[in-house]
Amino acid sequence: MSTLQNRRIQISLPATGDEEWQALREPLATGWLTQGPKVAQFERDFAQRHSVRHALATTSCTTALHLILAAMEIGPGDEVIVPAFTWVATANVVLYVGATPVLVDVDPQSFNIDPAQVAAKVTARTRAIIAVHLFGLAADIDAIAAAAPGVPIIEDAACAAGSAYKDRPTGSLGLAGAFSFHPRKSVTTGEGGMVTTNDSALAKRADALRNHGASISEEQRHAGPRPYLLAEFNLLGFNYRMTDLQGAVGVVQFAKLDAFIDERARWAAFYRDALAKLSWLRLPSVPEGWRHGWQSFVCTVDPERAPMTRNAIMERLQSQGVSTRPGTHAIHMLGLYRERFGFGADDFPNARDCDRNTMAIPLHNRMTADDYSYVVRALCAL
Ligand SMILES: Cc1ncc(COP(=O)(O)O)c(C=O)c1O
């Protein structure tokens, strides 16, 4: 390919710049660095955009999920249903609280939990279902709820800030949602997360738990007239507070979310048109009424038709300056889960195949039109 020289198209690159840099000035100047007014503003903006009453910033999506399970008092003896194809944190948080993750296979087109397989996994011990909106596409929440009536749904919306399901925002679809601001997500605070919920009692408990279980926040304590007062600690909590430095960056980044998603959606449509002729590559699709957040553009390589194996394709593209990554992993094939639960690769065949055959190609807000065309040419030339 003629334009190969020094080309390097990353799988993802955060779209941060001078505005984010400037936003750091105020907390650094005032000296209020831990959770404070910037985090509070980020939370208000986030809650409003996702149509929820409460948004609580955390250190990551992993800690947001942990907080939700802890606030629900899920623990030993309880079961939580999770999809078999997702980032490991979705299942790990269930182990953190001493409960058992119960895996359900996924739908290979949406990559999300297959609602048709949920009902068979519900038992008297099932306390929740973690529905993952993988890569930014919402899981079929209505079908999941119908398969498990009365079981609370927790949304793992790590990849799905700004996404929607049947015109309803992600994060507002179940009992609670958890989001990520890791740099591979559409908007970032370096690391960071958010809990969303309309349940005020759950929010109150999660709020205390993220701050060591304290009955009042640092801000309330500092503003009050009685300096001798310490908070009450009646719960075993954690320190999962987001810093105000991150909050300040989050406010600026979050204001750009919809523009970022719109741009990603335009390039996703470009990919889908330009790559449709590759019979060996299955492309992601978006059901009517869903808004895909396009955290990643994840394709599936058909091993029967592809010119070479998925890994050989990824190596070839890498050598041409195009970064790719597997979509994510099958939980039951990871050592921790294999050994603890005795899983075999074939136990969840769709998750197994997604693990082996998915491939994310570059899609982010720092790519140029030329970059997108280059990726298409590289794929079509295989
Ligand atoms: C589906 C899913 N859940 C949870 C997480 C964990 O997010 P964080 O890195 O913010 O803890 C990720 C991160 O990639 C994810 O993709």
PDBQT file of the ligand as one rigid body, heavy atoms in Angstrom, charges set to zero:
ROOT
HETATM    1  C1  LIG A 401     -18.151  -4.215  29.835  1.00  0.00    +0.000 C 
HETATM    2  C2  LIG A 401     -17.166  -3.611  30.805  1.00  0.00    +0.000 A 
HETATM    3  N1  LIG A 401     -17.432  -3.644  32.123  1.00  0.00    +0.000 NA
HETATM    4  C3  LIG A 401     -16.598  -3.103  33.015  1.00  0.00    +0.000 A 
HETATM    5  C4  LIG A 401     -15.425  -2.499  32.626  1.00  0.00    +0.000 A 
HETATM    6  C5  LIG A 401     -14.510  -1.940  33.661  1.00  0.00    +0.000 C 
HETATM    7  O1  LIG A 401     -14.396  -0.529  33.538  1.00  0.00    +0.000 OA
HETATM    8  P1  LIG A 401     -13.254   0.228  34.341  1.00  0.00    +0.000 P 
HETATM    9  O2  LIG A 401     -11.981   0.050  33.589  1.00  0.00    +0.000 OA
HETATM   10  O3  LIG A 401     -13.706   1.674  34.346  1.00  0.00    +0.000 OA
HETATM   11  O4  LIG A 401     -13.206  -0.340  35.703  1.00  0.00    +0.000 OA
HETATM   12  C6  LIG A 401     -15.093  -2.442  31.277  1.00  0.00    +0.000 A 
HETATM   13  C7  LIG A 401     -13.848  -1.827  30.843  1.00  0.00    +0.000 C 
HETATM   14  O5  LIG A 401     -13.400  -1.937  29.747  1.00  0.00    +0.000 OA
HETATM   15  C8  LIG A 401     -15.996  -3.005  30.330  1.00  0.00    +0.000 A 
HETATM   16  O6  LIG A 401     -15.735  -2.992  29.018  1.00  0.00    +0.000 OA
ENDROOT
TORSDOF 0
